[in-house]
Amino acid sequence: MLVENKINSYNSNVSWLRFEQETPFELEDSFFWFLTKLGIHRFSFEHDPNNFATKTLFIWLPSQEWSISDQETFVQSLISLAKPFKLTLPPCKWIHLSDEDWSSIWKKNWKADPVGKSILILPAWLDIPKNFSDRKIIRLDPGSAFGTGSHPSTRLCIEALDKDPPVSKTIADLGCGSGILSLAALKLGAKCVYAVDSDSLAISATKINFSLNNFSENLLNVYLGSIEELEANIPKTKIDLMICNILAPVIKSLGPGFDKIIGKKGKVILSGLLVDQIKDMQEFFLQLGWKVLEIQEIDHWALMALTRKFSN
C-alpha cells in the first residue's frame, strides 16, 4: 500500500524519472522531512502489510529538471541521512518512464485496508468490498496528506480505539495529520473531536477527509496550531481522551501541558514511539504525575496509554 503524498496530475509535456529506494523503517521520517524540505511532493512509501521493517520509497521527478549530477548528489544526501542510524542503504534505481496517466497509476495501488475488528479504511473512489460490508467505513483521500492508517503507529492507535470504543467521549487529536484518528474515534461513537496540527496541509487534509464521511458538521473542530489551541478551544469540562501520534521528542516537549486539557479521569494514547524509547517515556510521564495503563507493540513501534496517578 502507498503511504504519504499523492502523485500530481498528469502533464503530457513532461517525461519522468522514477526513483526507487529500499528504506529501513528508521529512516522514513528523516526521508519524509528531507523530501518536503526540497519541495518534492510526488513520492510514496510502499510496504508489504506483512513486513513493516522495510519500505520502498518511490519518487517521481521531471526528467528534464534532474541531471546526472543532481541525481548523484541526491543519492549521497540520502546516504548521509542514514549514517547517524549506522545503516547502509542498498543500491537505488533510476527508471526513465514514458508519458503515462499519473493519476491512474497512483490510484491503482490502493486497496481497502481492514484495521482491528471493526474498521475499514477505504480510498474514496472504491466501492465497499462485500466481505467487509459489516465494518465501520472510514473513507479517505489518501493523497491529500500524511497518515493513511498503514503506518504501524497509526494502526496501533486505531486498534486501541477499536478495542475500547470512546462512546460519548470528548476527544482531542494532537497532531491530526490526515484526520484518520479523529474519524476513527467518531466512527466508534465519540461525542465530538477537537483536532489540531501545526501544518496547514494537515488541516486541509483533515477537513477533506471529514467531508467524505457524512458526519454532522458540529462533530469535528479543527484548528491550526498545537496544544495551546486545544487549551483555548476545548470545553470547560476538558478532554476525556487525547490521541497523540507524533515523534517522542515532540511528545516530551508537549507533555507538561497535558494536564491543562485532560480531565481528572481522562486518558492519553501516545504513539509514534519506538520500542526502545518506551522506558524513557514511562519515566518522563511518571515524574509529571501520570501512570501507564497499557503498552502495545508492532514490530519496532509502540503505543503507551496513560492516565493520572490520582484520578479519583
Secondary structure, DSSP 4 states (H G I P E B T S, - for coil): -EESPPPPPP-TT--EEEEEEEEEGGGHHHHHHHHHHHT---EEEEEETTEEEEEEEEEEEEGGG--HHHHHHHHHHHHHHHGGGT--PPP-EEEEE----HHHHHHHT---EEETTTEEEEETTSPPPGGGTTSEEEEE-TTSSS--S-SHHHHHHHHHHHHS--TT-EEEEES-TTSHHHHHHHHTT-SEEEEEES-HHHHHHHHHHHHTTT--GGGEEEEESSHHHHHHHS-TT-EEEEEEES-HHHHHHHGGGGGGTEEEEEEEEEEEEEGGGHHHHHHHHHHTTEEEEEEEEETTEEEEEEEESS--
